[in-house]
Amino acid sequence: MTDSNTSSSRRRFLALGGATAAGSLAGCFGLFSNDNSNQVGVSLSDFRGSGPLVESRGQPGGTSIKDLPPLEGELTVYVGGGEGGLYLDLLKLFEQAYDGFSVNQRVEGSSSLANTIIEENDNNATRADVFMSVDAGSLGAVANAGATQSLPSEALNAVPGSFQDGDGRWVGFAGRARAIPYNTNQLSPSDIPNKVSEFPNSGVLEGTMGWAPTYGAFQSFITAMRLNRSDDAARSWLESMQNHGITEYGNEFAVSNSAADGELAAGFANHYYSLRVRSGRQNAPLDLYFTEGDAGALVNVSGLEILNGTQKGELAGNFVRHVLSSEAQEFFATRAFAYPMIEGVPPVGGLPRIDELNPPDIDLTELADVSGTVELMRDAGVL
């Protein structure tokens, strides 16, 4: 191991307990009241998750639900993906908060629902008011088909420009960063290059890494490499990594677990899988490393858009603002270990804040070209 070639700022301990907590406030938050002094039937503790990574967090900043107009009426939301039902749990909390608010939801894969929305829009038969998706590419496909309305400026202003559509047609509400989970008994941060293009040339990483090429997040990573560099560069990198010796897994949680177990020295995975491992195994020798300015540092987002044809634009806009409230952002940070999109809510586990990461300069809308990536990966013998 050496200490010469990388900045320690790119390595972050997966600390137990909140990084910016001022002390435990669990149980100190009462029911909210909105501007009209109507009691809102939830508290911050209803939104917040639990476990060692969440303990001792302070009160989140940003715009609170109590400072927003109440949600009133019935909204139809198409939910693409949803993190194992987590998004539906959030919708239920909003319904619990307001007696006069209810949600009709349809849950399918994000690409499938994007196609449905585009077809409905083409036929002037839009049935949903809002599209809530785990994938920026599907949001971009709907936006590029002209099936969206403008989002409220209050929502767009709360989120960094790199995590929303340049024309204000969709906005991110939760982020997931590509990262390198590594075993701290086998590697130090200085062993890991800060560019994924250098990994096939790293002797210490030869035959020690794992990936999950069938996983959607990995394919988005390769799509970002195509956008950030070229198709030829992505194909060459895939072939070089195979020649370097790499073990295939079915998913990225397995990659992260294997790094914690010492079966791998390191791997490729979204950041939150390591947090989930550490949440259950506090002493696991596992940490995260973030590359800089390349596909290995991609930050993809889940996001929202208001659909063309809705007759409930004001309610839909207010709903989007609720998803970007401090309480909802705390929900994503502490239950999904996702990156919050607003400044006032820190990520869990001592992770760098999202504005401290160095993702590639690409338009997330262009991540929609998954089919081109799958074809390239087949050509390279990865799939």
N, C-alpha and C positions, 0 to 999 in steps of 0.2 A: 504494500500500500504506500502511496505517496501523498504529499500534501501540496502539489505544485500547480495543478492545472485548472482548478475550478474554485469558484467563490462559495464560501460556506453559506452565503445568503440564500443559495438555491436549495439548500437542504433544510428541512424543517422537522423537528421532532414532533411526533404525534403525541403531544402532551396530553396527559390526563387532567381534566379540569379546564375551565375556560381560560383563554389566553389573556383576556382583558377584563376579567371579572373583578368587581370591586368587593365581592363578598356574596355569600349565598342569599338570594332573595326568594328562594322557593317558598311558595305559600304566602308571599307578601302582597300579591296582586289580587285585588278584589274584582268584582264585576265592573265592566266598563259602563260609562254613560256617554251618549252622543251629545251633539250640540243642543239638542232639544230636551236634554235632561231625561231622555227615555233610557231606561236601563237596558243594557245589552247583555244577553244571557250567557256570556262566556267571560273567562278571565285569561290572562296570559298563560297561566299554567295549563289551560286546556290546549293551547297551541304548542307548548314546549314539550320536547321529548324528555327522555330520562337516560340514566346510565352514567358511567364514569367520565365520558367525554363531555357531558352536558352540565355536570354539577358545578355550582358556584358561578354560573354566568350572571352578569348584571342585567339590568333592564335594557332592552334594545332601544336604539335611536331610530330616527326616521319618523314618518307620519303614522300616527296610531289610528286604529279603527275608530276610536272615539272622536277623532277630529275629522272624519269623513262623513258625507251625507249617508243616512241609513239606506240599506238595500231594501227596496220595496217592489214587489211584483214577482212575476214568474219568468225565469230565464232558461233557455235551452242551450246547453253546452255540449259540444262534441269533444270528447276527451280521447286524444290519441296517445296510447300508452298509459301512463299514469303511475309508474313506480309501484307496481303491485298493490294498487288500490289506495295509495297514499293521497292522490289528488281527490278522490271521492271523499276521503276523510276530511279534507279541507272544506269541500263543498258542504258537508254535513255541519261543520262548525259554523259556517256562515248562516246556514238555515237555523241552527240553534241560537245564533246571535240575534236574529230578527224574526219576529213572529210573522211578519208579512212578506217574507221572502222564501221562495222555493226554486229548486233547480230540477229541470228534466235533463238527464244526461244520457248520452249514447257513447259507449266505450268500445273502441276497436284499435287496431294497429294504426299508428300515425299516418303511414302511407295510404292505407285503405281509406281512412276518413278524409284525407286530403283529396283523393280522387272522387269520393262521394260529394264533397263540397263543390269541387270544380264542376262536376256534372250537374248538380242542382243549380248552381249559379248560371250555367249555360242555358238551362231550361227555365230560368226565372222562377225557380221553385225552392229557394233557400229555406231550410227548415230550422237551422240553428242560428243563434245570435252570436255565439263566441266559439272559437276553436282554441282549445288548450292542448298543446302538444309537447311531447318530450324531445322533439326533433326540429332543429332550425331549418333543416332542408325541406320538410313537409310544410312548414309555415311559409317558406319562400315559394314553394310550388303554388300554394293557394294565392299568395300575394301576386305572383307573376301572372296568374290567370285572371287578374282583375276582380277577384272575389272578396275583397276586403274594403272596409271603411277606415278612415283616419282614426288614429288613437288620440285620446285626450293629451294635451301638452303636459298636464301634471304627471301623467304616467311616464311619458317619454323623458321628461326632465329628471326623473328619479334614477334613471338607469344610464350607465356609461354608453356612449355612442357606439362602441364596438360590439355591444351586445343587444343591438336593436337594428331594425331595417333602416337603411339610409333615407328612405322616403316615409318613415313613420308608420309602416303598415303592420309591423309586428314588434313586440318587445319581449326581451327575455325576463324570466322571473326566477330561474334557478340555474346555476352553472355547474359543469363538471369538467375538471381539468385532466388532461392526459398527464401521466406521471410515471416515474420509475420506482416501483416498490423494491426495496433491497434488504437483504439480510445484514444486519449490522455486525454480526460475528464474522462475516466473510468479506465485506467491502466497507470502505470508507467513502465519503462523498468525492474525494479527490480521485478515486478510481474510475468514476463515471464521467465520460465526456459530456460536455454541455450541448452537443449537437448529436441527434440520432444518426446523422450521416456518418459519424465517426465510430459508431458502435461496432461495425464489422471489422474495424482495424484495431480494436482493443483486445490485447492478449488476455487481460485478466477476466474479460467477459466471455471469452471463447468457450462454447459448450456449457455455459452456466445459466442461460436465460430461458424464459418461457413467454409464450404469447397465445392468444386465442383468436385465430384468424377468421373463424366463422361468426364472431361476435360483432354486432352492429357498431359498437364504439370503436373497435379496431379498424373496421372498414371506413369509418368516418376519418380516422387518423390517416389512413392511406389516401383517402380522397383529399385531405388537407395537404399531404405531401405532393400529390399531383398538382394541386393549385399553387402551392408555395414554390415548387421546383419544376417538375415536368413528369409526364407519363414515363419517359425513358428512365429518369432518375428514380422514380418509385419502383419500377420493375427491377432495375439493377440493385436497389437496396434490398428488396425482398429476396432476390436470388443470393445476394451476398450474405444475408443473415442466415439463410438455410445452409450455405456452405460453411458458415462460422459455427454451426451447431446450435440449434434451438429446439426446445421441447414444446409440443402443441398441447393445449388444454381446451376444454369445452367452454370455459367462461373465465372472466377476469377475476372473479372472487377466488376461483381455484388457483389462478396464477399468484395472487397475493398471499393466499394461505400457504402455498408451497414455498414462497420466499420466506415467510415467517418460520416454516418448519425446517428450512435449510436445504430442502430438495433443490431449490434454485438459489443462485446468488442474487438474481434480480429478474425483473420482467417488465412487460408493458401492460398498463391497466389504468382505468379511471381512478382518480384519487380516493374516492369514497370507499372503495373495496378495502383498502388498507385500514381505513378508520373503522370499518365494521369488524375487521379482524382484531384490531386493538381494543375495540369496545368490549369484546368477549374474552380477550386474552391480553391482559394489561401488561404482562412482562414479555410478550413476544418480541424477539430481536428484529423488529421491522421498522423501517423508516421510509420516507419518500424523498425522491430527488426530482427536481423540475429542470428540464432542459430550457434553452432560451431561444426564442425567435424562430422556431421551426415547428414542423408538424407535431413533434413530441411534446410541445407546449400548448397544443390546441385547447381552447376552452369553448366547448359547445354548450348550448343552452336549451332549456325548455322555455317555451314562450306562449304568448297569447296574441290573438288578433280578433277584431270585431268584423263580422261577416257582412258583406254586401247584401242588401235585401232585408236586414233586420228592421223591425219597426220599434225596437227598444234600444236605440243607440245610447240614450242617456243612462239607462240602467246598466247596459253593457260596459260603458265607460267607467261607471262607478264601481262595477265588479272588478274590472282590471285594476283600478286603484286599490281596491281591497286586497288583491293578491300581492300587490307591492307594498302593503302596509307593514309596519314593523312587526306586528304579531304574525302575519303570514310568512314573512321572511324568516322569522325565528323558527317557525314551523319547518320550513325546508332545511334550514341550517341544522337543527337539532334532531329531526326525525329521519331525514334522508342523507344527512352530512353533505348536503349540496352547498355550493358557493352562493351566498345571498347576493342579490343584485343591487341592493341599496347600501349607501355608505354607512348607515348607522348600525348595521347588524354585522358583527364579525363572524367569520367561519369558526367551526369547532376545532379542537385538538391542536391549537397552536399553528395552524396552517398560515402561510402568508395570505394577506388580503388579496382580493382579486386584482386590485390595481398594482400589486407588487409582482404579479406574474408577467411573463413576457411572451404572449402568444404570437403566432405568425400573423402577418398583416393580410388576412384574406376575408372575403365577404362570406359570412356563414350561410347566406342564402344559397351559395353555390355548392354546398355540401349535399345538395339534392341528387347529384350525379352518382348515385351508388352503383347503378348498373354498370357504368364504365369502370368503376373500381373492381367490381366482382369479376368482370371479364379480364382485366389486367392481372388480378391475383390468380386466376386460373391459368393464364398464359405463363405466369412465373412459377407455377407448380405448387402454389400455397394452398389452393382450394381444390 
